[in-house]
Amino acid sequence: MNDDRNRSWPGQEPDAPRRAQSGPWPGEDPGPAWPGEEAPRRPQRSTPPRGVPRGGGAPEWPSGDEGGPQWPGEEPPRRPQRPRQQGMPPRRPVPPPGQRPQQGPPPGSPPQGFRQPPPGRRPAPPPPEQREPDLITHHAHNGTDDFGRDPYDDGYEDAAFNEFADDVEPQEELDEKGKKVLTPAQRKKRRWKIVRRVAYAFVGLFFVVPAIAFVITYFLVDVPTPESIKSLQNQPVTYFDANGQVMGRELPPGGDRQLLKPGEVPEVVKHAVYAAEDATFETNSGFDVTGILRAVYNQVTGGQGGGSTISQQYIKQATQNDAPTLTRKWTELAKSFKMNNQQSKEEIITSYLNIVYFGRGANGIQAAAKAYFNKDAKDLNASEAALLAGLIQGPSRSENQNYAQKRWAYVMDQMVANKWLRADERATFQFPTPIPKNANKEQNSGKMTYQLQQRIKDELAAKGYDENKLFSTGAKIYTTIDPAAQDAAEQAAQEGMKGQTDENLLNALVAVNPKTGGVIAYYGGPELVKDANGKDQIGQDRANQARNPGSSMKAFDLTAFLKMGKGLGETFDGSNNRVLGGRVVRNAGDSATCGKECTVAEAMERSTNTVFYDMVLNVTKPSRVAEAAKEAGVKVAPAGKSVLYTDDNNISLGGGGTAVTPEDMAAAYASFASGGVYHEQHFVAKLTNAQDEVEFDENNVKTNPAFDDDAGKSQQIAGNVTEALKPVITHSNLKCPAGHECAGKTGTQQYTARDGDPAAYKDRNAQTWMVGYTPSVSAAVWVGGDGNKPLHDPRNKPIFGATIAGPTWQNFLNLYLKGKPPEKFDKVQPIGKDVNDVTTTPTKPSDTPTTTTTPPTTTTPPSTEPSETESETTTPRTRPSRPGPGETPTFPFGNTSGSGGGGGLAAPPGGRRG
């Protein structure tokens, strides 16, 4: 409301001429003509002022031709005055009856611009014909716009004047609670308003918000790719022998699985699965709305599952998320919808059938067809497909006959209902009878042992094919194992241990094909052994454990010597008890003693320790021996487990820190048998995936001249070693297989006595070897104990390389080469001094004990022990001295050996010596 209290009558303009004609109101001073300082106020109501003008006549109305405002009789009545709100300025006080409200300063002054109507009376409106028309010019003149609105009005009502109005709307009627009383029409309108708002909220909550959330989720989630679910599509690894026969199968942790490609799943199988799991699969977008609502209901009411399409089930299997939550269902729905936009239906159903579980350890339809009906998935009929499809929901109840028949009948009926099977065809089918559980196991050759399997997997892992990769590709591993050789190895190893009474005796046998480097037989000991509690446990792989090789290391001493241009005709002092490098070196008895001028060839036949110790110490040096062994095929860390210790001269006799595995010894001697060609030892001839795509084969095997870059020179070196090793066979009372030339070397490592040992232990041995070859096979046999243990034969006598290991080696070659064509070694030219050009007078073995002579100018050092001793002798022997402090190393797998190297060959009991 304006603060101006000096305005004229509301809605009228002061008019000096009219005021002069009519004169002032009775008892009042007309006051000033017009308050020129302020804008006029618009009319506040549509009723004329009360009272009668001065002179007693009716109130004068504007005639229409005067400058004053018209009576606002035509204006619409104002709405009832609204209640005054807190903070509004107070209304002007209502004047007592008969008095005019105060309009402006000073107090008590008469209003300006109009006359005050007499109290108690209100002038009647003039007749219409006397009314002056309401002109626009009047509005413009009196300060109102076309709608009779005062732009300067502050919006407040004037209660004082409303009291005198009779056209104000009545106040709203309120009920007892102070609420407005509505008419029936208003109540109906209000009800529909509430319904509309609830409907809007329902649509927003259940349709709009989920739709927005689904779109956001769609772009956030990723569809599982084939790479991301490789671990779920693992397939068995199949091992084949050299003849292509299955040796064994290794199942992945998730069970058996064989993958199919898109297009390989028959229609009858797909229709059976659709009928069992998702009849609308071919047409839906990856989810079923009714199924989702059913799932929501089950979640709310405590039920289980329901509503998943095949696409959703695939997502669940691929992500390994089976949590019974709405969150999982929601993301699963978005992923399945997205997958259906990115992949074809054929790809989806194939992926699903490759990973779904059917029971009996079968993952995927192909494995299930084998497990239940021993046939491929492409050969399944409608009845068999229906049974497998029905088991998807309850694979754990696959052997429950009632459940299986119920599910089969349901699927068959659904196939008919969806027109995938005719009713007459349905009537002809009977419930299929699965084969007995585990009846479809593939027949293995029985050649696959745990130890062999691990060696194969170790080799593949070194090439970048770890276990996960093998399972993910369904690898087919074609090994180099020859079934005949494997049978011969196991038989020879077992027969060699027959009758042995020493419970500490263990053995191993490995055979290698010299022409390829492939391992054709591998026996690392029993696959199962008893533990301390009598329970079965996996036995250790003795064929892959490093042991002191003893005198079998002398072949590499000779190789290093020949590489320097020296020949078999070179001579050394082969006397016993020689002081070499500050140590007393002994031979293994009189039969190993060779005389002052002993040729290298004779020293090899006799296994004279003093000659080879002298050769390595003063001519080749230990490093050249180690290099020759590695060139031949001995693998040291990190590629292998063997150790070639060169910080002392014990490598010359295969003792001290030097230790080699039976596998490496067989592979290294194979380089001699092959004529100096190194073929890397290996177990895998070819590796393919489940689709028979070749990953690699034996063409990738490393092959090169072993001992010299010149192949002819390498062959000459190998041929000279073979010439030196051939006589050893006869000297050891062994025989080559009929029609086959052979060569080899025994080895023995003596037991290191401990304080308190019985006197009989002084001549005991801890490790024995026989390593030899023909042109077509190289074999290494180890017989010994775990660590440093005094071993004995059934007569409680020491064992040697020629007593158990030698006969085992001979038996293996006879079994394996029986019936095979005869073979001989290639002849080569001698290197250096030809042994045939040397004439020596062998020294007759003394019948008296040999006494160790200590040089007078030096302190007597510990002597190097021989690795081989006679088993029987009528001549008393001098007890060998023991290694000094720090000379006995400890090896992996509990190996402990003495410091001495190998030595001469002693004849077995009752056999020849010398």
C-alpha positions, 0 to 999 in steps of 0.5 A: 500500500502507498504510504501517501495518506493525502490521496483523494477518494480511491479511484477518483481524480480531484476536479476543482470545477466540480468541487466548486459546484458541489461545494464541500461536504457538510462540516468539512473544509474542502481542503486543497484542490490536488496534491500535486506531489503524488501520483493518484491512487486507483479505486479500491472498491466499486461502491460510491461513498456514503452520505449525501452531499452538502445541501441535502441532495443526492450525491453528484456523479460525474457528468462525463465531460469533466476532467475528473475520473469516472465512478468505477462502477464497471470494474469487476469486484475485488476478491476477498482480502487475504489474511495479513501475513507476518511481517507486513506493515499494519493496516491503517486504522478503521475510522469510527462510524461517521468519520473519514479515515485519516489520509495524510499529514497533518493529522486532523486535516480534511482529505484533499480532492473529494468530499467526505460522504455523510456518515451512515448513508451511502449514495445510490449509483446513478442510472446507467444513462447518467453514467459517464463512459469509462475512457482509456484517457481517464486511466492514463490520466488517473495513473492506472493501466488498461486493467484498472491496476495501479502500478504504484499499488503495494498490493496490500488491502485496505481493511478500513474501506472493505468494511464499508463494501457490500460486494466483497466475496464471503470468507471460505467455510472451514470444517472442524479441523480448520480445513476448507469444506469442498464441494462434491465436484472439488472432492472428485477433482482432488481425488483424480489429482492424487491418482494422477500423481501416484501414477506419475510416481509409479511410472517414474519409479518402475519404468523411467528410472530403471530405463535410465539405469539400464542404459548407464549399466549397458555402457559400463559393463563388458561382455565376457570375451573368449579370452576372459573365459579360457580358464572355464573352457579348459580341456584335458591334456592328452599324452601320446607315445612315439607310436601315436597311442594314448599314454594318458590324459590329464583332466583340468581342475574343472573336469573334462571338456571338449570344445566345439566350434560354431556350426558344429552343434547339431540342430536337435541338440540346440532345440532340446536345450531351447526347450529345457532352458529358453524357448524364446532364445532365437527371438529374445534380446537376451532377457525375458521380462516375465522371467525377470519379474518372476525372479524379483518375486522369488527374491522378495518372497524368499524363493530361488532363481527363475527367469534366466535366459540362455544368454544370462546363464552363459554370462553367469557361467563366464563370470563365475558369479552365482550370487543370489542377488538382484544386483547380479541379475541386473548386471547379468541382464545388461551384459546379456543384452549387450552380448546379443547386440555383438554376437550371433545366436549361433556363437552364443549357443555354442559358447554356452554349450561348451562351458555348461556342466552336465554332471559326470565330470563333463563340461560341455556337450561334447564331453557329456555325449562321451560321458553318457553315451560314448559318442560324439555330440553330432551323433546324438538323437532327439531322445539322448539330446533331451536327457542331456538338456534336462540335466543342465538344471540338476547335474548333481542328480544325473544318477537319480533315475526318477529325476532324469526321467522326469526331466527327459519327459518335460524336455520332450514335451516342450520340443513338441509344444514348440514344433521342434518335434512331431507328436508321432516322433515323440511317441516313438522315442523311449527314455535312453539308457546311459552307459555306466558311469566311468565306462567310457574312460579311454584306455591308456597304454599304462606308460605314463607315470607321474615322474615322466609326466612332470618331466614332460611338463617341465620341458614344455614350461621352459618353452613357454607352454605352462599348465594353464596354456596346455589346458586352455588349448586342449593340448595333444602331446606326442612324446618320444617315449618308445613303448618297447623301450619303456617296458624294457626299462621298467622290467630291467630296473625291477629285475635288477633289484630282485633279491636285494636285501639292502632297504637303502638301495634305489635305482633309476634308468633313462634311455635316449635315442642318439639320432634324435636326442629324444628320451625313449625310456624313463624310469625314476623309481616306483611311482608310489611308495609307503611313508612312515605311517604306511600310507601311499605317497608319490615316489621321488624322481631319482632319474632327475636327481644329481649324484656323484658320477664316479668314474663314468666322468672319465669319458669327459676327461678323455674328450677334453684331452682329445680336443687338445690334439692328444691321442689314446697312445699318450702315456702316463704313470699309472702307478698306485698311490701317486702324490698329485697336487699335494694329495696321494691318489690311489687306484681301485686295487691292483687290477686298476694299476697300469705301470709307469708307462700306461697308455690312455686307452689302457687306463680307460679300460682299467679305470686307472685313477692316477692317470686321469687325475694326472691328465686333468691336473696337469694337461686339460685342467678341470674347466676343459672337462666341464666344457666337454661335459656340457658340449656333450649334453650335461645341463647345469643350472639354470637349465638343469640340475647337474653340477660341474665343479671346477674349483678342485681336481675332483671333477676328474674322478667324478667326486667332490662337488661334481654331480650329474643326473642319470638323464644327463648322463644318458643324453651326454653319452648319446653324443658319442653314439651319434658320432659327435652330433649333439641333439638336445635331449627332449621328451616332446616330439610334437605339440598340437592343440585340440584342433591338431594345429601344430605348435612345434615339433622335433624340427625345433630341437637344437642340433649341432656338432658337439665337440668342434664347429667342424662336424668331421672333427667332432665326429673324430673326437667322438669316435676316439672316445668310443674306441676307448670305451668299447673294451670296458664292457668286456673288462666289466664282465658285461656283454653287448646285445647280439649283433650290436657293438656297444661301449660304456663306462662304470662308475662308483663313489665310495662311502665316506665313513663316520665315527663309530661305523662298523669296520665293514663299512670301510670298503662300502660304496654309496653310488654306482653307475653304468652308462653305455650305448650302441649306435641306436640307444644310449642308457644310463643306470644308477643304483645307490642310496639317498645321500652318503649311505653304506650299501651292500649286496645280499651277501653283505658285501660292497656293491659296484658299478659292475654288480647291479647297475651293469647287469641292469644296463645289459638286461635293458639293451637285450630286451629293447634291441632284441630282434632289431637289425645289427649295428656297428660304430663308424670307424674314424681316424685316431687323434694324436698318437695312435695306441697301436703304435705304442709298445708298453710292458704292463706291470704285473700286479703285486701280490703284496699290499700296496703301501702309500709312500709319503714324500719326505719333503712335504706333509702328508695330505689327505689322499684321494679315495678311489671310487671303485674297489674290488669286491673280493680279494685274497690280498689284504688292502690298505685302508684308504685315508679319508678326506680332510675337513671341508672336502665333503659337500652336500648336494640337493636331495640329500646327496653327500659324497666323498672327495675321491673320484672314480677308479678302476673297474673291479670284477664282480664276485667270482669274476676277473680282476685287473 
